[in-house]
Amino acid sequence: MSRGKAYLITGKYEEAYAVLTRLLEIESENIIALKYRGEINYIMERYEESFSDLKNLLKIKPDDVWVEEAYEFVDGIR
């Protein structure tokens, strides 16, 4: 997980995406991985994928204000 975050921070989005995707294949409800991958997809203008990650995250954390706002924002631009 920390490698994915490091890639995200340093702007290596494809590498971060790959690491987080592998993690989500093992732990499909990893909230941190879903959040970071949703952000990466948004940055890379993959809005449908970002929306999907945020939608899954919202199912896990329905009362999270950040997730709700990010979900609505991405839904508005996709």
C-alpha positions as CSV (number, residue, x, y, z in Angstrom):
1,M,0.0,0.0,0.0
2,S,2.7,2.5,0.9
3,R,4.4,1.9,-2.5
4,G,1.1,2.9,-4.2
5,K,0.9,6.1,-2.1
6,A,4.5,6.9,-2.8
7,Y,3.9,6.6,-6.6
8,L,0.8,8.8,-6.2
9,I,2.7,11.5,-4.3
10,T,5.5,11.5,-6.9
11,G,3.2,11.7,-9.8
12,K,3.8,8.2,-11.1
13,Y,0.2,7.5,-11.7
14,E,0.3,4.4,-13.9
15,E,2.6,2.7,-11.4
16,A,0.4,3.7,-8.5
17,Y,-2.7,2.5,-10.4
18,A,-1.1,-0.9,-11.0
19,V,-0.1,-1.4,-7.4
20,L,-3.5,-0.3,-6.1
21,T,-5.3,-2.5,-8.6
22,R,-3.3,-5.6,-7.5
23,L,-4.1,-4.8,-3.9
24,L,-7.8,-4.4,-4.7
25,E,-7.7,-7.8,-6.4
26,I,-6.8,-9.3,-3.0
27,E,-8.7,-6.9,-0.8
28,S,-11.7,-5.6,-2.8
29,E,-13.0,-3.4,0.1
30,N,-9.7,-1.7,1.0
31,I,-10.9,1.8,1.6
32,I,-7.6,3.5,1.3
33,A,-6.8,1.8,-2.0
34,L,-10.2,2.6,-3.4
35,K,-9.8,6.3,-2.4
36,Y,-6.3,6.6,-3.9
37,R,-7.3,4.8,-7.1
38,G,-10.4,6.9,-7.5
39,E,-8.2,10.0,-7.2
40,I,-5.7,8.6,-9.7
41,N,-8.4,7.8,-12.2
42,Y,-9.7,11.4,-11.8
43,I,-6.3,12.9,-12.3
44,M,-5.8,10.8,-15.4
45,E,-9.3,11.9,-16.7
46,R,-10.7,8.3,-16.5
47,Y,-13.9,9.6,-15.0
48,E,-16.0,6.4,-15.4
49,E,-13.3,4.4,-13.5
50,S,-13.1,7.1,-10.8
51,F,-16.8,7.1,-10.5
52,S,-16.9,3.3,-10.1
53,D,-14.2,3.4,-7.4
54,L,-16.0,6.1,-5.5
55,K,-19.3,4.3,-5.8
56,N,-17.8,1.2,-4.3
57,L,-16.2,3.3,-1.6
58,L,-19.5,4.9,-0.8
59,K,-21.1,1.4,-0.3
60,I,-18.4,0.7,2.3
61,K,-18.5,4.2,3.9
62,P,-21.9,5.7,3.3
63,D,-21.5,8.4,5.9
64,D,-18.1,9.7,4.8
65,V,-18.5,13.3,3.7
66,W,-15.4,13.4,1.5
67,V,-16.5,10.3,-0.4
68,E,-20.0,11.6,-0.9
69,E,-18.7,15.0,-2.2
70,A,-16.1,13.4,-4.4
71,Y,-18.7,11.0,-5.8
72,E,-21.1,13.8,-6.6
73,F,-18.3,15.9,-8.2
74,V,-17.1,13.1,-10.5
75,D,-20.7,12.1,-11.3
76,G,-21.2,15.7,-12.5
77,I,-18.3,15.7,-15.0
78,R,-18.4,12.1,-16.3
